């Protein structure tokens, strides 16, 4: 039986909320759409990477990644 994903700490939740708050509504929607296509292991790896960055660095990385994979967001 598969194990459930590890719980996300309150600090990590706050960090991800701060990252999302810096994205435009269109960027948030695109990031969420891309995330739904990823397997759980990739989502966990992406979250781990973002949690190690500052909010500004994480936002820049998300924007860069979306630009490279989806043709950019204005």
C-alpha positions in Angstrom: 0.0 0.0 0.0 1.5 3.4 -1.0 2.4 5.7 1.8 0.7 9.1 2.0 2.9 12.1 1.1 4.6 13.7 4.1 2.8 16.5 5.8 3.8 20.0 4.9 4.9 22.1 7.8 3.1 25.4 8.7 6.3 27.3 7.8 6.4 25.6 4.3 2.7 26.4 3.8 3.4 30.0 4.6 6.4 30.1 2.3 4.3 28.7 -0.6 1.4 31.1 0.1 3.9 34.0 0.0 5.2 32.7 -3.4 1.7 32.4 -4.8 0.9 35.9 -3.6 3.7 37.3 -5.7 2.4 35.6 -8.9 -0.3 37.2 -11.0 -3.6 35.3 -11.2 -2.7 34.1 -14.7 0.7 32.8 -13.5 -0.9 31.1 -10.5 -3.4 29.4 -12.8 -0.7 28.3 -15.2 1.5 27.0 -12.4 -1.4 25.0 -11.0 -2.3 23.6 -14.4 1.3 22.5 -14.9 1.5 21.0 -11.4 -1.6 18.8 -12.1 0.3 17.2 -15.0 3.3 16.2 -12.8 3.7 12.9 -11.0 3.8 13.1 -7.2 7.5 12.5 -7.0 8.2 15.5 -9.3 5.8 17.7 -7.3 7.7 16.8 -4.1 11.0 17.5 -5.7 9.7 20.9 -7.1 8.4 21.8 -3.6 11.7 20.9 -2.0 13.6 23.0 -4.4 11.2 26.0 -3.9 11.4 25.7 -0.2 15.1 26.2 -0.3 14.8 29.5 -2.1 13.8 32.9 -1.0 10.3 34.0 -2.1 11.7 36.3 -4.7 14.1 33.6 -6.0 11.2 31.0 -6.1 9.0 33.4 -8.0 11.8 34.1 -10.6 12.4 30.4 -11.0 8.6 29.7 -11.5 8.4 32.5 -14.1 11.5 31.2 -15.9 10.2 27.7 -15.9 6.8 28.6 -17.2 8.3 30.8 -19.8 10.5 27.9 -21.0 7.7 25.3 -21.0 4.6 27.3 -21.9 5.9 30.1 -24.1 5.8 32.7 -21.4 3.3 34.6 -19.4 2.8 38.3 -19.9 
